Each structure stands twice: as structure tokens, then as C-alpha cells.
């Protein structure tokens, strides 16, 4: 099998005998792109996926103020196309423009510039409505109470004081919250920094992980906050395919409608496998997904579900391996990540120090340390050998990749190929042992 794997703005060629390949794991959805997003959004406003319609909410609540929460530039949500039908419906229902505020859910990210906001929402909306960035360190955050976890729930003042809260977002995989979308527009989207960081510390707890909701304590805290302390009354969430084409719009109840979107996302991007392989050959998906390791690591994290795992320091022949392709023209891609990597700690030391003192940004090295305990990572990138090693990876040459695999595992090694490592999430059949 001759492979062309995306790498930076180009591709890398790699060959492997067909007999060694268990399969190529790619998105499985055949859902067609939505032709008219405006009509689809209008449809869920009047006939929601779950819960009351927007008209019903406005009629019953008679809101004097409305907050509409939108994603910032770190998400590809086409808010400029989703907002117009929502705004027109509110106006039709008698809600004046002066009563509506659009809040950019920056979470703990930087505030967007005026130019970025105009590019995100469109000049017409920006000129007609009040738009503000959420500022996680603002002095006027509102304390809405304490969650069952002991976390004090601090929220953006405009959102907290609004009579009606609406959110526009996307259903996506998330490292530790399971999935993005739904309640995440509120928490962490418009929550205070301390609230968000206390929540993120839970990423090291058992049961917390990508694509996981049941038993995920971090997700449960965000859900509790929105259910009990800062109700999100209506959502419009998009589900997109691997080419960023919207294939479904869900709307209505912040949890029930969103879960329908999650179901569609899983059908598209979760791929069941019958066993882990000796080796996984994966690409981060090319530029911009592989611009730095902070971004590209998602591909390693997701592809790791398909590789055979065994605890270090077992003999090399007993440990699975991953060959990962990511150009990484910006190296680490995050100051804190780089600082931790350059401490040159062992995987055990990174896990110990991170669990003792949560440091956001270092979590990517923490995940790499966990991987290094379970399997061997080989990286083809523009980073030098020293920096590659500081991330617990070994640099490898694709031209010698097949020889390496045959020497390492023998001629009958097994391999999964994952061309888009940050999109597909392999799932072992129930009852299968990941170490077998």
C-alpha cells in the first residue's frame, strides 16, 4: 500500500505491504452537506430537536434582556450565518435590538479585536447590536453560587443578568470535557478564570477523557452549573464533517438537543476496531493542524486508542509504537508547554509534578508523558532531535520506516493507518483488551 499523508502544506509518501495493514481509519459519515444553513437554523428555532421553541420561550419568559453567546476565533463556527435567523426571530417576537447583547465566549483566551469581531459576525450585525468580549479576569464577574464540587461559579455579568440566554456553537471532540458544544458556551465559555482552572484540574481524574461523558466528573460539573446556576435556555449547535461542511443543525434544550448532535458526531467520526495494532501510522492532517505540537498532539491522543499498549520498561518487541507525521513549523506552540518540555523531566516526573500542581499549557506534555509510558512514539517533523526527545518522541526518517518496523516487530507486524489523526476516534469493540 502506497500512502500519501498530509504533512504541512504538502504530503509525505510512505509504503507498507498490504498484508500488514489492518485497515485505514477514516470518517464514516455519508451525510450530505446542508444546502441552506439559514433555513435549517430557522427550522430548529420553530421546531427544536428537543425542548420548547424560541417563540415559546419568549412568550412565556417575556425577557427584557437577551444574551447570545458565540464562539471566538479558535472555533470555525460560522456565527455570521447562524445569527441572522436568530436575531430576526427575536425581532419578530417583539424583542428590540437594544435588549440583545452578543457575548463572545473567549473562555480564558485573549479578547478578540474589533476587526476580528467584525470578521466573525459581519459588519451588519456589529453595527446593529451590542457586542462584547467575555473577560475571564473582569472585576464585575457575578458569583452565582458554589457547585457540589466546591467550585465557586463566577460568570460574565451580561450573561448572568440576562433574562434569556441563547448559545451558538459546534459539536466537537474535546480532550477532557468529552465533547464541545452545549453547556460549554457558558462553562468555560463565559466563566471566570479561577472557576475554569479549578474545573480543568479535574482532567487528571479517572473517567475524564476525549469523547467520554458517562462517568466524566469534569463534564458533570459543567452540566451541573448550567442546569442549576446559569440556565442556558436555547442552543443552536452545528455538526460538521471532516471538510467543515455543516451536515446537521440541532437546537433547543442545552443538553437534550446537544446530545442528539453528539450522537450524529459519533456516527460520523467514531470507528470501531476489533483489536489494537503493533503500530499506528498517523498524520495530524497537515497545515494548520500540524503547525505546532500544541495543536498536532490531538492527532496522537486520538490515534493512541488504536495502538497496542504495555507498561514501560517492557522489551521493545512487547510495546506498541506510533509513527506520527506533523511538520511543527512553530515547534511547541505554547510558552508553558515549551518551558515544561525544556526541563528535560522523565515521563514519571512530568506526571508527578503536573498532578501536584496543575499548570494549564503543560497538560499537553502531561498527555505525552502518559503516552510514553504506554507505547513508543516516533515523530517525523521539522523539529530537531533534541526537542523531539524532550517530548518523549524519537525522530524517524520515513524512507527507512518500513525497515524499522520489520526489524522492530518482525515481518508480520500489524498496522492501522489514520490519515486524519485529529478527526477519527478509534473505539475498541466491547470486551477487547487494549494490550492484546
C-alpha positions as CSV (number, residue, x, y, z in Angstrom):
1,X,0.0,0.0,0.0
2,X,1.4,3.4,-1.0
3,X,0.3,6.2,1.3
4,X,0.2,9.9,0.8
5,X,-0.1,11.5,4.2
6,X,-0.7,15.2,4.7
7,X,2.4,17.0,6.1
8,X,2.5,20.8,6.5
9,X,1.3,22.2,3.2
10,X,2.3,19.1,1.3
11,X,2.3,15.4,1.6
12,X,4.7,12.6,2.6
13,X,4.9,9.3,0.8
14,X,5.1,6.1,2.8
15,X,4.8,2.4,1.7
16,X,3.8,-0.6,3.6
17,X,2.8,-4.1,2.5
18,X,-0.9,-4.7,2.2
19,X,-0.7,-7.8,4.3
20,X,0.4,-5.8,7.4
21,X,-2.5,-3.3,7.2
22,X,-5.5,-4.0,9.3
23,X,-7.3,-1.1,7.8
24,X,-7.4,2.7,7.0
25,X,-9.5,4.5,9.6
26,X,-11.4,7.5,8.2
27,X,-14.6,9.3,8.9
28,X,-17.6,7.1,8.1
29,X,-20.3,9.6,7.5
30,X,-22.2,9.8,4.3
31,X,-24.4,12.7,5.4
32,X,-24.6,15.3,2.7
33,X,-23.8,19.0,3.4
34,X,-26.7,21.2,4.3
35,X,-27.7,23.3,1.3
36,X,-29.4,26.1,3.1
37,X,-28.0,26.8,6.6
38,X,-30.3,29.7,7.1
39,X,-33.4,27.6,6.6
40,X,-32.0,24.8,8.8
41,X,-31.4,27.2,11.6
42,X,-34.9,28.7,11.2
43,X,-36.3,25.2,11.3
44,X,-34.8,24.4,14.7
45,X,-35.9,27.7,16.1
46,X,-39.6,26.8,15.4
47,X,-39.3,23.0,15.7
48,X,-36.4,22.3,18.0
49,X,-34.6,19.0,18.3
50,X,-35.6,18.9,21.9
51,X,-37.3,21.3,24.3
52,X,-39.6,24.4,23.7
53,X,-39.3,26.6,20.6
54,X,-37.7,30.0,20.8
55,X,-41.1,31.6,20.3
56,X,-42.5,29.6,23.2
57,X,-39.7,30.7,25.5
58,X,-40.1,34.3,24.6
59,X,-43.8,34.2,25.1
60,X,-43.5,32.5,28.5
61,X,-40.5,34.4,29.8
62,X,-41.2,37.9,28.4
63,X,-37.4,38.7,28.5
64,X,-36.3,42.3,29.0
65,X,-32.7,41.3,28.2
66,X,-31.2,38.6,26.0
67,X,-27.6,37.4,25.8
68,X,-26.5,35.4,22.8
69,X,-23.2,33.6,23.3
70,X,-21.0,32.9,20.3
71,X,-17.6,31.1,19.9
72,X,-14.4,33.1,19.4
73,X,-11.9,32.7,16.6
74,X,-10.5,29.5,18.0
75,X,-13.5,27.7,16.6
76,X,-14.7,27.6,13.0
77,X,-18.3,28.2,13.8
78,X,-20.0,30.3,11.0
79,X,-21.7,32.6,13.5
80,X,-22.2,35.2,10.9
81,X,-24.5,32.8,9.1
82,X,-26.2,31.3,12.2
83,X,-27.0,34.6,14.0
84,X,-29.2,36.4,11.4
85,X,-32.2,34.0,11.6
86,X,-32.0,34.0,15.4
87,X,-31.9,37.8,15.5
88,X,-34.8,38.1,13.0
89,X,-36.9,35.7,15.1
90,X,-36.3,37.7,18.2
91,X,-37.2,40.9,16.4
92,X,-40.4,39.2,15.1
93,X,-41.3,38.2,18.6
94,X,-41.0,41.8,19.8
95,X,-37.6,41.8,21.4
96,X,-35.9,45.1,20.5
97,X,-32.3,45.1,19.2
98,X,-31.4,47.3,22.2
99,X,-32.3,44.4,24.6
100,X,-29.9,42.0,22.8
101,X,-26.2,41.6,23.7
102,X,-23.9,39.3,21.8
103,X,-21.1,37.9,24.1
104,X,-18.0,36.3,22.6
105,X,-17.2,33.2,24.6
106,X,-13.4,33.7,24.9
107,X,-13.1,31.4,28.0
108,X,-9.6,32.1,29.2
109,X,-8.4,33.1,25.7
110,X,-7.5,36.7,24.8
111,X,-10.1,39.2,23.8
112,X,-10.8,39.5,20.1
113,X,-10.0,42.8,18.4
114,X,-12.7,44.9,16.8
115,X,-11.6,43.8,13.4
116,X,-11.7,40.1,14.4
117,X,-15.2,40.5,15.8
118,X,-16.4,42.2,12.6
119,X,-14.8,39.3,10.5
120,X,-16.5,36.8,12.9
121,X,-20.0,38.3,12.9
122,X,-20.2,40.5,9.9
123,X,-20.4,44.3,9.7
124,X,-24.2,44.5,9.7
125,X,-24.6,42.6,13.0
126,X,-21.7,44.5,14.7
127,X,-23.2,47.9,13.7
128,X,-26.7,47.0,14.9
129,X,-26.1,45.1,18.1
130,X,-24.1,45.5,21.3
131,X,-21.2,43.0,21.1
132,X,-18.7,42.4,23.9
133,X,-15.8,40.0,24.7
134,X,-16.0,37.9,27.8
135,X,-13.1,38.8,30.1
136,X,-12.3,36.0,32.5
137,X,-10.5,38.3,34.9
138,X,-13.1,41.1,34.9
139,X,-13.8,42.7,38.3
140,X,-17.5,42.5,37.8
141,X,-17.9,38.7,37.3
142,X,-21.1,37.5,39.1
143,X,-20.9,34.9,41.8
144,X,-23.8,32.6,41.1
145,X,-23.1,30.2,43.9
146,X,-21.0,27.1,44.7
147,X,-21.2,23.8,42.9
148,X,-21.3,20.4,44.6
149,X,-17.6,20.1,43.8
150,X,-16.9,23.2,45.9
151,X,-16.1,25.3,42.8
152,X,-17.3,28.9,43.1
153,X,-19.2,29.6,39.9
154,X,-18.2,33.1,38.6
155,X,-19.9,34.2,35.4
156,X,-19.8,37.1,32.9
157,X,-22.1,39.9,34.2
158,X,-24.0,40.4,30.9
159,X,-24.8,36.7,30.7
160,X,-25.6,36.2,34.4
161,X,-28.1,39.1,34.4
162,X,-29.8,38.3,31.1
163,X,-33.4,37.0,31.3
164,X,-32.9,34.8,28.3
165,X,-29.7,33.1,27.3
166,X,-29.0,31.6,23.8
167,X,-25.8,30.0,22.6
168,X,-24.5,29.3,19.1
169,X,-21.8,26.6,18.9
170,X,-20.5,23.4,17.5
171,X,-20.4,19.8,18.5
172,X,-16.7,18.7,18.5
173,X,-14.5,16.3,20.4
174,X,-12.8,17.8,23.5
175,X,-9.8,16.4,25.3
176,X,-11.3,16.3,28.8
177,X,-14.9,17.7,28.6
178,X,-15.8,14.8,26.2
179,X,-17.4,17.0,23.6
180,X,-17.6,20.7,23.0
181,X,-20.9,22.5,22.4
182,X,-24.0,22.7,24.5
183,X,-23.2,23.8,28.1
184,X,-19.6,24.7,27.2
185,X,-20.8,28.1,25.8
186,X,-21.4,29.0,29.4
187,X,-18.8,27.0,31.2
188,X,-15.9,27.6,30.4
189,X,-17.0,30.0,27.6
190,X,-18.1,32.9,29.9
191,X,-16.9,31.8,33.3
192,X,-14.2,33.3,35.5
193,X,-10.6,32.2,35.2
194,X,-10.5,30.6,38.7
195,X,-13.7,28.7,38.0
196,X,-12.3,27.4,34.7
197,X,-8.9,26.4,36.1
198,X,-10.5,24.5,39.0
199,X,-12.6,22.7,36.5
200,X,-9.7,21.9,34.3
201,X,-7.7,20.4,37.2
202,X,-10.2,17.6,37.0
203,X,-8.6,16.4,33.7
204,X,-6.4,14.0,35.7
205,X,-9.3,12.3,37.4
206,X,-10.3,8.7,36.3
207,X,-13.0,8.6,33.7
208,X,-12.2,12.0,32.2
209,X,-11.3,11.9,28.6
210,X,-12.0,12.7,24.9
211,X,-15.4,11.5,23.7
212,X,-16.4,10.4,27.2
213,X,-19.5,11.8,29.0
214,X,-20.7,8.9,31.3
215,X,-18.6,9.0,34.5
216,X,-16.7,12.1,33.4
217,X,-16.6,14.3,36.5
218,X,-15.3,17.3,34.6
219,X,-18.2,17.2,32.2
220,X,-20.6,16.6,35.1
221,X,-19.5,19.8,36.8
222,X,-20.1,21.9,33.7
223,X,-23.5,20.3,33.2
224,X,-24.5,21.0,36.9
225,X,-23.5,24.6,36.6
226,X,-25.7,25.2,33.5
227,X,-28.6,23.1,34.9
228,X,-28.7,24.7,38.3
229,X,-26.9,28.1,38.4
230,X,-26.9,29.7,35.0
231,X,-29.5,28.1,32.8
232,X,-28.8,28.1,29.0
233,X,-32.3,28.4,27.6
234,X,-31.8,27.7,23.9
235,X,-28.9,26.4,21.8
236,X,-28.2,26.2,18.1
237,X,-25.3,23.8,17.6
238,X,-23.8,22.6,14.3
239,X,-22.3,19.2,13.4
240,X,-19.8,19.3,10.6
241,X,-17.9,16.7,8.6
242,X,-14.1,16.5,8.2
243,X,-14.2,19.1,5.4
244,X,-16.0,21.6,7.7
245,X,-19.3,21.2,5.8
246,X,-22.3,21.5,8.1
247,X,-24.3,18.3,7.9
248,X,-26.8,18.8,10.8
249,X,-28.2,21.6,12.9
250,X,-29.6,20.8,16.4
251,X,-31.4,23.3,18.5
252,X,-33.4,23.7,21.7
253,X,-32.6,22.3,25.2
254,X,-29.0,22.8,26.1
255,X,-28.4,19.1,26.9
256,X,-31.0,17.1,25.1
257,X,-30.6,18.8,21.7
258,X,-26.8,18.8,22.1
259,X,-26.8,15.1,22.9
260,X,-28.6,14.4,19.6
261,X,-25.8,16.3,17.9
262,X,-23.2,14.2,19.8
263,X,-24.9,11.1,18.5
264,X,-24.6,12.3,14.9
265,X,-20.9,13.3,15.5
266,X,-20.1,9.8,16.9
267,X,-21.7,8.1,14.0
268,X,-19.5,10.1,11.7
269,X,-16.2,10.0,13.5
270,X,-16.0,7.1,15.9
271,X,-14.6,4.0,14.2
272,X,-14.9,0.6,15.8
273,X,-11.8,-1.7,15.6
274,X,-11.6,-5.3,16.7
275,X,-8.0,-5.0,18.1
276,X,-5.2,-2.6,18.7
277,X,-2.2,-2.9,16.3
278,X,1.5,-3.2,16.8
279,X,1.9,0.1,15.1
280,X,-0.3,3.1,14.2
281,X,0.8,5.3,11.3
282,X,-1.0,8.6,11.6
283,X,-0.9,12.2,10.3
284,X,-2.0,15.2,12.2
285,X,-3.8,16.2,9.0
286,X,-1.4,18.8,7.6
287,X,-1.4,22.5,7.9
288,X,-2.8,24.2,10.1
289,X,-3.4,21.2,12.3
290,X,0.3,20.4,12.4
291,X,1.6,23.9,12.8
292,X,2.9,23.1,16.3
293,X,2.8,20.2,18.7
294,X,0.3,22.1,20.9
295,X,-2.2,21.7,18.1
296,X,-1.0,18.5,16.5
297,X,-1.0,16.5,19.7
298,X,-4.7,15.9,19.3
299,X,-3.8,13.5,16.5
300,X,-1.5,11.5,18.7
301,X,-4.0,11.5,21.5
302,X,-6.9,10.2,19.4
303,X,-4.8,7.7,17.4
304,X,-3.4,6.3,20.6
305,X,-6.7,4.4,21.1
306,X,-5.7,2.1,18.2
307,X,-2.2,1.2,19.3
308,X,-1.2,-1.8,21.5
309,X,-0.2,-0.7,25.0
310,X,2.0,-2.2,27.6
311,X,3.8,-0.6,30.5
312,X,7.4,0.7,30.2
313,X,10.0,-0.6,30.6
314,X,8.9,-3.8,28.9
315,X,11.0,-5.1,26.0
316,X,10.6,-3.1,22.8
317,X,9.0,-6.1,21.0
318,X,6.2,-6.1,23.5
319,X,5.3,-2.4,23.2
320,X,3.3,-0.8,20.5
321,X,4.5,2.1,18.5
322,X,3.2,5.1,16.7
323,X,4.7,6.8,13.6
324,X,3.4,10.3,13.6
325,X,3.7,12.9,10.8
326,X,3.4,16.6,11.7
327,X,5.6,19.3,10.3
328,X,5.5,21.5,13.5
329,X,7.0,24.6,11.9
330,X,6.3,26.5,15.1
331,X,7.8,23.9,17.4
332,X,5.9,23.5,20.7
333,X,3.4,26.3,20.0
334,X,2.8,27.3,23.6
335,X,5.1,29.0,26.1
336,X,4.2,26.9,29.2
337,X,4.4,23.7,27.1
338,X,7.9,24.7,26.0
339,X,9.0,25.6,29.5
340,X,8.0,22.3,30.9
341,X,9.5,20.3,28.0
342,X,12.8,22.1,28.4
343,X,13.0,21.0,32.0
344,X,14.0,17.6,30.5
345,X,12.0,15.6,33.0
346,X,11.2,11.9,32.7
347,X,7.6,10.9,32.0
348,X,7.1,9.9,35.6
349,X,8.4,13.3,36.8
350,X,6.1,15.2,34.5
351,X,3.1,13.3,35.7
352,X,4.1,13.7,39.3
353,X,4.7,17.4,39.1
354,X,1.7,18.2,37.0
355,X,-0.7,16.2,39.3
356,X,0.9,18.0,42.3
357,X,0.4,21.5,40.7
358,X,-2.0,21.9,37.8
359,X,-0.5,24.2,35.2
360,X,-2.5,24.9,32.1
361,X,-0.4,24.6,28.9
362,X,1.7,21.9,30.5
363,X,-1.2,19.4,30.1
364,X,0.0,18.6,26.5
365,X,3.3,17.4,27.9
366,X,1.4,15.5,30.6
367,X,-0.5,13.6,27.9
368,X,2.7,12.9,26.0
369,X,4.2,11.5,29.2
370,X,1.2,9.2,29.7
371,X,1.6,8.0,26.1
372,X,5.3,7.4,26.6
373,X,4.5,5.1,29.5
374,X,2.2,3.0,27.3
375,X,3.8,2.9,23.9
376,X,6.7,4.3,21.8
377,X,6.3,7.5,19.8
378,X,8.3,8.2,16.6
379,X,7.9,11.6,15.1
380,X,8.7,12.9,11.6
381,X,8.7,16.7,11.8
382,X,10.9,19.8,11.3
383,X,11.9,19.9,15.0
384,X,15.4,18.8,15.8
385,X,16.3,15.6,17.6
386,X,16.8,17.2,20.9
387,X,13.4,18.9,21.1
388,X,11.8,15.8,19.7
389,X,13.2,13.9,22.6
390,X,12.1,16.4,25.1
391,X,8.5,15.5,24.1
392,X,9.3,11.8,24.7
393,X,9.4,11.0,21.0
394,X,12.1,9.7,18.7
395,X,12.9,11.3,15.4
396,X,12.5,9.0,12.4
397,X,13.0,9.0,8.6
398,X,10.0,7.9,6.5
399,X,12.4,6.5,3.9
400,X,13.6,3.9,6.4
401,X,10.2,3.4,8.1
402,X,9.4,0.0,6.7
403,X,12.8,-1.4,7.5
404,X,12.5,-0.1,11.1
405,X,9.0,-1.7,11.6
406,X,10.1,-5.0,10.2
407,X,13.2,-5.1,12.5
408,X,11.2,-3.9,15.5
409,X,8.2,-6.2,15.2
410,X,9.1,-8.8,12.6
411,X,7.7,-9.3,9.1
412,X,4.1,-10.0,10.3
413,X,3.5,-6.8,12.3
414,X,0.0,-5.3,12.2
415,X,-0.8,-1.6,11.5
416,X,-3.7,0.8,11.4
417,X,-3.4,3.8,9.1
418,X,-5.1,7.0,10.3
419,X,-4.7,9.8,7.6
420,X,-6.6,12.4,9.8
421,X,-5.4,11.7,13.3
422,X,-7.3,14.6,14.9
423,X,-10.7,13.7,13.5
424,X,-11.2,9.9,13.8
425,X,-11.5,8.4,17.3
426,X,-10.9,4.6,17.2
427,X,-13.1,2.6,19.6
428,X,-12.3,-1.0,20.6
429,X,-15.1,-3.5,20.5
430,X,-16.6,-4.0,23.9
431,X,-14.7,-6.6,25.8
432,X,-11.5,-6.3,23.8
433,X,-8.2,-5.8,25.7
434,X,-6.2,-2.8,24.5
435,X,-3.0,-4.6,25.5
436,X,-3.6,-7.7,23.3
